[in-house]
Amino acid sequence: MNDGAILKVEHLAKRFGGVVATDDIDLAIRSGGLQCIIGPNGAGKSTFFSLLCGILQPDAGRILFEEREITRLPPFARVRLGLGLTFQTNRTFGELSVRQNLAVPMATRSGDGEERYRYALEAFELSEEDDTVARQIPHHQRQWLEILMVLAGGPRVVLLDEPTAGMSPEETSHTAKVLRHLNATGLTIVVVEHDIAFVREVADRVTVMHYGRIFADGPLAEVTARRDVRDIYLGRA
């Protein structure tokens, strides 16, 4: 794209009856960036993420991926185009082994991103030969397994919904380190998150949502230094 954006939304809106969940959102995700979408509970983050993934359909507006409109495409079609998706609720196959979970996306991969996948596999200390049933491994490794399943498909953009939920500070910090490394290889990463400490570790750009609209957008240091942004998180706005 001539403006450097790989993923773009224009005038995106979603309503549930009389409740406006997202309201006229315009946002461009820069190719090669690591952008966090943050905001307090009820800000519209989860709805916005679901619209990006194709779980929900917007009432207005459109979504563009590499200049192609994907607004009405289902999630699986977006994945095939190069959008890798994880969700707030872990969606690994609990009754399958680690090996079988990783084999599922490998069966349809295009061949891109092999080096990133291998790096993350080692960094997360998981193995393609592990026959442990996924539901029996620790919570943080199930979170990491889901990220690995996304990377196994060779995506160009990865959308992560609260990827460190339920992790310890050490596990969260390690996840941040791995994501920063993956981003440094040119992988575009978008994280929907509410943990400011984690956001400070990973983001180069931050978008703040509030009452379904974009309240602030810009470089991490600039946005998090704003008094009105801090007030939102302290409940005074």
C-alpha positions as CSV (number, residue, x, y, z in Angstrom):
1,M,0.0,0.0,0.0
2,N,1.3,3.4,-0.8
3,D,0.6,4.6,2.8
4,G,2.6,1.7,4.3
5,A,-0.5,0.0,5.7
6,I,-1.0,-3.8,5.3
7,L,-4.4,-3.9,7.2
8,K,-6.9,-1.0,7.2
9,V,-10.4,-0.4,8.4
10,E,-12.6,2.4,7.2
11,H,-15.7,3.7,9.0
12,L,-16.2,0.4,10.7
13,A,-19.3,0.1,12.9
14,K,-21.1,-2.6,14.8
15,R,-24.3,-2.4,16.9
16,F,-26.2,-4.9,19.0
17,G,-29.7,-3.5,19.2
18,G,-29.4,-0.1,20.7
19,V,-25.8,-0.7,21.9
20,V,-23.1,0.8,19.8
21,A,-20.1,-1.6,20.2
22,T,-17.8,0.0,17.6
23,D,-18.5,3.4,16.1
24,D,-17.1,4.7,12.8
25,I,-13.5,3.4,13.3
26,D,-10.7,4.3,10.9
27,L,-7.4,2.6,11.5
28,A,-4.3,1.6,9.5
29,I,-1.9,-1.1,10.6
30,R,1.6,-0.4,9.3
31,S,3.3,-3.3,7.5
32,G,6.0,-4.7,9.8
33,G,4.7,-2.9,12.9
34,L,3.8,-4.2,16.3
35,Q,0.6,-2.4,17.4
36,C,-1.4,-2.9,20.5
37,I,-5.1,-2.0,20.8
38,I,-5.9,-1.2,24.4
39,G,-8.7,0.2,26.5
40,P,-10.8,-0.5,29.6
41,N,-13.4,-3.2,29.9
42,G,-16.3,-2.4,27.6
43,A,-14.3,-0.2,25.3
44,G,-15.2,-2.3,22.2
45,K,-11.8,-4.1,21.8
46,S,-13.3,-7.6,21.6
47,T,-15.9,-6.6,19.1
48,F,-13.3,-4.8,17.0
49,F,-11.1,-7.9,17.1
50,S,-14.1,-10.1,16.1
51,L,-14.7,-7.9,13.1
52,L,-11.1,-8.1,12.0
53,C,-11.2,-11.9,12.3
54,G,-14.6,-12.3,10.5
55,I,-16.4,-13.7,13.5
56,L,-18.7,-10.8,13.4
57,Q,-19.9,-8.8,10.3
58,P,-20.0,-5.0,10.5
59,D,-23.1,-2.9,10.1
60,A,-21.1,-0.3,8.1
61,G,-17.6,0.2,6.9
62,R,-15.0,-2.1,5.3
63,I,-11.8,-3.9,6.0
64,L,-8.8,-4.1,3.6
65,F,-5.9,-6.5,3.7
66,E,-3.1,-5.7,1.3
67,E,-5.5,-3.5,-0.7
68,R,-8.1,-6.4,-1.0
69,E,-11.4,-5.9,0.6
70,I,-12.1,-8.8,3.1
71,T,-15.1,-7.3,4.9
72,R,-17.4,-10.2,4.2
73,L,-14.9,-13.1,4.1
74,P,-15.2,-15.8,6.7
75,P,-12.3,-16.4,9.1
76,F,-10.9,-19.4,7.3
77,A,-10.7,-17.4,4.0
78,R,-8.8,-14.6,5.9
79,V,-6.4,-17.2,7.3
80,R,-5.7,-18.4,3.8
81,L,-4.9,-14.9,2.6
82,G,-2.2,-14.5,5.4
83,L,-4.1,-13.4,8.5
84,G,-3.1,-15.5,11.5
85,L,-5.6,-15.5,14.4
86,T,-5.6,-16.4,18.1
87,F,-8.4,-15.8,20.5
88,Q,-9.0,-14.8,24.1
89,T,-10.4,-18.2,24.8
90,N,-7.7,-20.8,24.0
91,R,-8.6,-22.8,20.9
92,T,-6.1,-25.5,20.9
93,F,-7.5,-29.0,20.5
94,G,-7.4,-30.2,24.0
95,E,-7.9,-33.9,23.3
96,L,-5.2,-33.9,20.6
97,S,-1.5,-34.1,21.3
98,V,0.9,-31.2,20.9
99,R,2.2,-33.0,17.8
100,Q,-1.3,-33.3,16.3
101,N,-2.2,-29.7,17.1
102,L,0.9,-28.5,15.2
103,A,0.2,-30.9,12.3
104,V,-3.2,-29.3,11.6
105,P,-2.0,-25.9,10.3
106,M,1.2,-27.4,8.8
107,A,-1.0,-29.4,6.4
108,T,-2.1,-26.2,4.6
109,R,0.9,-23.9,5.0
110,S,2.2,-22.1,1.9
111,G,5.9,-22.6,2.9
112,D,6.3,-19.0,4.1
113,G,7.5,-18.2,7.6
114,E,9.4,-21.5,8.3
115,E,12.3,-19.7,10.1
116,R,9.9,-17.8,12.4
117,Y,8.0,-20.9,13.2
118,R,11.2,-22.8,14.1
119,Y,12.5,-20.0,16.2
120,A,9.2,-19.8,18.2
121,L,9.1,-23.6,18.6
122,E,12.5,-23.6,20.3
123,A,11.8,-20.4,22.3
124,F,8.6,-21.8,23.7
125,E,10.2,-25.1,24.4
126,L,7.6,-27.2,22.6
127,S,8.3,-30.1,20.2
128,E,6.6,-31.3,17.1
129,E,7.2,-34.8,18.4
130,D,5.5,-34.3,21.8
131,D,2.6,-36.7,22.2
132,T,1.4,-35.1,25.4
133,V,-2.4,-34.3,25.2
134,A,-2.7,-30.6,24.9
135,R,-5.1,-30.2,27.9
136,Q,-2.5,-31.8,30.1
137,I,0.3,-29.2,29.5
138,P,0.5,-26.1,31.6
139,H,-1.7,-23.1,30.8
140,H,1.1,-20.9,29.6
141,Q,2.3,-23.6,27.2
142,R,-1.2,-24.0,25.8
143,Q,-1.2,-20.2,25.1
144,W,2.2,-20.6,23.4
145,L,1.0,-23.7,21.4
146,E,-1.9,-21.6,20.0
147,I,0.6,-18.9,18.8
148,L,2.8,-21.7,17.3
149,M,-0.3,-23.1,15.4
150,V,-0.8,-19.6,13.9
151,L,2.9,-19.3,12.9
152,A,2.9,-22.7,11.4
153,G,0.5,-21.4,8.7
154,G,3.1,-18.8,7.5
155,P,1.0,-15.7,8.1
156,R,2.0,-12.1,7.1
157,V,-0.1,-10.6,9.9
158,V,-0.8,-12.1,13.3
159,L,-3.8,-10.9,15.3
160,L,-3.5,-11.9,19.0
161,D,-6.3,-11.4,21.5
162,E,-4.9,-11.2,25.1
163,P,-2.1,-13.7,24.4
164,T,-0.7,-13.7,27.9
165,A,-4.0,-14.0,29.9
166,G,-3.4,-16.1,33.0
167,M,0.3,-16.1,32.7
168,S,2.8,-15.3,35.4
169,P,5.0,-12.1,35.1
170,E,7.9,-14.3,34.0
171,E,5.9,-16.1,31.4
172,T,4.4,-12.9,30.1
173,S,7.9,-11.3,29.8
174,H,9.1,-14.3,27.8
175,T,6.2,-14.1,25.5
176,A,6.9,-10.4,24.9
177,K,10.5,-11.2,24.1
178,V,9.5,-13.8,21.5
179,L,7.0,-11.5,19.9
180,R,9.5,-8.7,19.7
181,H,11.9,-11.0,17.9
182,L,9.3,-12.2,15.5
183,N,8.3,-8.6,14.7
184,A,12.0,-7.8,14.1
185,T,12.0,-10.3,11.2
186,G,9.2,-8.3,9.5
187,L,6.1,-10.0,10.8
188,T,3.2,-7.6,11.4
189,I,1.7,-8.2,14.8
190,V,-1.5,-6.7,16.2
191,V,-2.3,-7.4,19.9
192,V,-5.6,-6.6,21.6
193,E,-4.7,-6.2,25.3
194,H,-5.5,-4.4,28.5
195,D,-2.3,-5.2,30.4
196,I,-0.3,-1.9,30.2
197,A,2.9,-3.5,31.5
198,F,2.9,-6.1,28.7
199,V,2.0,-3.4,26.2
200,R,5.0,-1.3,27.3
201,E,7.3,-4.3,26.7
202,V,6.1,-5.0,23.1
203,A,4.4,-2.1,21.3
204,D,5.9,0.4,19.0
205,R,2.4,1.9,18.4
206,V,-0.7,2.0,20.5
207,T,-4.4,2.5,19.7
208,V,-6.7,3.4,22.7
209,M,-10.4,2.5,22.4
210,H,-13.1,4.0,24.6
211,Y,-16.8,3.6,24.2
212,G,-16.4,2.0,20.9
213,R,-14.4,4.7,19.3
214,I,-10.7,5.4,18.8
215,F,-9.7,7.7,21.6
216,A,-6.0,8.0,20.9
217,D,-3.5,6.5,18.4
218,G,0.2,7.0,18.0
219,P,3.7,6.0,19.3
220,L,3.7,4.2,22.6
221,A,5.5,6.8,24.7
222,E,3.4,9.6,23.3
223,V,0.1,7.9,23.9
224,T,0.8,6.5,27.4
225,A,2.1,9.9,28.6
226,R,-1.3,11.5,28.0
227,R,-3.2,12.4,31.1
228,D,-6.6,11.6,29.5
229,V,-5.4,8.1,28.6
230,R,-4.2,7.5,32.1
231,D,-7.6,8.8,33.4
232,I,-9.4,6.2,31.3
233,Y,-7.5,3.4,33.0
234,L,-8.1,4.9,36.4
235,G,-11.8,5.2,35.7
236,R,-12.0,9.0,35.8
237,A,-12.9,9.6,32.1
